Amino acid sequence: MRRGGQNPPRGLLGRRWAVVTLGLVLPVLALAVWQAVTASGLVPAYQLPGPGAVWDAATDLLGRGELGRHVAISTQRVLLGFSIGALAGLAVGAVVGLSRLGDVLLTPTLAALRAVPSLAWVPLLILWLKIGEESKVTLIVIGAFFPVYTTVAAALRHVDPQLVEAGRSFGLRGLALFRTVQLPAVLPSLVAGLRLALAQSWLFLVAAELIASSMGLGWLLTDSQQNGRVDRILLAIVLLALLGTLTNGLVGLAEKRLLRRWA
């Protein structure tokens, strides 16, 4: 039996190649339907270019050396904003989840700030931080902060008191108790929060790159819209989906290592 009381998958679903293959079924089917719809002329090409047209747009931008720059700068912004936001969310979530005073002081304000739409922050960030990288990364930090803060704070409130008392009986207090007992206890919730925060970071990226940007996948989306390049719009959407899947997979790998160590 595995840790956490869950048995390992058996049969076909227990084989990695089968899991990967089944996971590709829906994307391949969607690609086939996309190709069939565009090839049959059911949808005009100016509204929905075919996969071949999107591939041509990708190779064109790649040949110019632009596509790699767009991907690199967007990934850099997301990873930086996600890292800062997740660490801040963990710290504030710990304060709110472990301290009644912190809960009373911070929760109402953070609940109000959480309800503010991402685009509402854009004018204020431009005013405060101008149009450089700081304003874009800060917006992504805001997007990554709240999922981690919310999940960690909620999970810490429900840690088994007997587990905490056992840690105290061994002389653990404060940060040592949090690091040794409470944080491992909420690790599954923390990882879930990190996954949500990463997805939110990619969502906030598009809004961030509206801030007078001249590079990045979000900028490619808006620029292509203005120029009527639907093929590039679809290309940017596909790349955002692929990058989101890739980074989510990296979080999954980190989750396995953390669970082996602490769970």
N, C-alpha and C positions, 0 to 999 in steps of 0.2 A: 504493500500500500504506500502511496506517495504521501508526502507531507501535506497537511491540510485535510487528510481523510479522503482524497479523491483517487480512484483507481485509474491507472493509465489506460488510454483508449486501446481497444482490442480490434482485431480483424483488419479490414481494409483501411479504416480511418486511423489506425495506429501506425501506418507506414507514411513516411514523410513524402515520398514521391506521389502517393495517392492524394494526400492533402493539397500539395502544390497543383497537381493536375486538376482536381475538382475546383480549386480556387480560380483556375483560369477558364473554366467552362463559361461562366457568365460574360466575362470580358470578350472572349473570342466570339460568342454568340452575338453580343452587341455589335462587334466589329463587322460580322457577317451581315447582320440586318442593315447596318449603316451603308455598307457597300451595295447591298441589293437595292435599297431605297434610292440611293443616288444614281446607280447605274440604270435603273428602270425609268428615271425621269419623273417619278412621283413627286419629288421635291426639286424645285429649280436649283441649279448649281450656285446661284448667287445667294441663296438662303442657306443651303447646306452643301458645301463642297464635299467630295468624296474623300476617303482615306488617302488615295493617291495624291490629291491636291494638297492635303495637309502635310504629307511626307515631302512633297516638292518644296513647300514653304519652309519646312525644317531644314532641308539640305541647302536651300538658298541662303538662309540666315546663318547656317553653320559654315558655309563656304565663305561668307563675308566676315566671319569671326565674331558675329554679334550674338548668336544664340548662347554660346558658352559664357559670355559676359553676363547676359540676362540671368541665366540659371545661377551662376556663381554669386552674383550680388544679391539676388533674392534669398538664396540659401544662407548666405552669410548674415543677412538681416534677421532671418527667422531664427537661426541658431543662437545668435547673440541675444535677441530679445527674449526668446524662450528661456535661455539659461538664467538671465537676470530675473525675469518674471517668476520662474518656478522657484528659485531660491528665496525670493521675497515672499512668495505665497506660502512656502514651507515655514518660514520664520514667523510670519503674522498668523498663519493658521495654528502654529504651536502656541502662540501667546493667547489667542482667542479660545482654543480648545482646552488649555490647561489652567487658565486663570479666569475666575469669575469676574474680576475687575476688568481684565482685558476684553472679555466678552461684552460686558455692559458698555464699556467705553467705545469699542471699535465696531461692533456688529451693525448698529443702525446706520452709521456713516458709510461703511463698506457696502451694505445692502443698497443704499441709495446710489452710490457710484457705479455699482454693478449694473444698474438699470440704464445707464447712459449709453446710447448707441455709439458704435465705434466712430462713425463719421462726425459725430458731434464734437469729438476731441480735436479734430483736424485743425479748425481755425485757431483754437487756443494754443495748440502745440506750435503752429507756425508763428504766432505772436510771441511766444515765450522762447522757443528754441530755433526760430528761423526755419530755413528750408534744407538744412544739412541732414546728415545721417542721424543726428541725435533725435530729431523729431520723429523720424520714421521708426527707429528702434524703440523709442519710448512708447509709441502706440502699440507695437507688438508686445512690449513688456506688460502693458495694461491688459492686453488680450490673454496673455499667458498666466497672469497673476491669479485671476479669480477662480479658475477651475481647481488649481492646486490649493489655494487658500480654503475654498469651500469644502473640498473632500477631506483635507487634513483636519480642519477644525471639527467637522462633524464626526470623523472617525475617532479622534482623541477623546471626545466627550463620552464615547461608548467603550473605551478600553476597560477590560475586566478589572474591577477594583482589587480583587484578590491577587491578580498578577502584579499590580503596582505595589501592593503591600508586601508581596514576597520580595520584590526588588529593594524596597526600603529596609527590609529585615537584613539584607546583605550590606547595608550601609550606603546604598545608592541614593543620591539626592540631586535635585536640579538637572543640570545638563547631562550628567552621567546617567541618571535615571531615564531621561528622555532618549538618549542615544542607545542605551542598552536594553531597555524594556519597552518603552512606549512607541518609539519609532518602528522597531520591528513588528510590533503588534498591529500597526496601521499600514504596514507596507503594501498590502494589496490595494487598499484605498488610495495610497499615495501614487502607485503606478497608474491606477485608473485616472487619477487627476492629471498626471503627467501626459497621458495619452490625449485627454481632452484639451489640455493646455497646448499641446503641439498642434492639434487640429485647429484650435482657435488662433494660433500664431499664423498659420497659413491663411486663414480667413482674414485676419487683420492686416496681413501683408498687402493685399490688394488696396485696402483703404490707405495704408501707409504710403504706398507708392503713387497715390494721387497727390501727395504733397510735393508738387513741383519736381517730380522725378524725371530723369532722362534715361533711366536704365532699370531693368528688372522685369519680371514676368507680369506684374501688375501694370506697369507702364506699357508693356507690349499689348496688353488687353485693351487699354483705353486708346492708345495710339492706333491700333488696328481698327477699332470701332469708328474712330474719326475718319479713317481712310477707306472704310468699307472693305477691309481685308478680313473676310469671315474665315478664310483658311488659317490666318495667323491667330485669330481669336480662338478657334478650336485647338490649334497647336498649343497656345498658352494654357488652356484648360486641361488638355491632356498632360502637359508637363507638370502642372500643379498637382494633378491627381497622382502622377507617378512619384513625384518628390514627396508628397504627403504619405504615400504608401511606404516608400523607402525609409523615411525617418521614423514612421510608426513601427516598422520592422526592427529598427535599431533600438527603440525603446523596449520592444519585446525581448530582444537579446539581453539588454541590461536587466530586465525583470527576472529572467531566468537565473542570471548570476547573483542578483540580490536575494532571490528566494532561496537559492542553495546556501547562501551565507547566513541569512538571518531567520528565514521562515522555520 
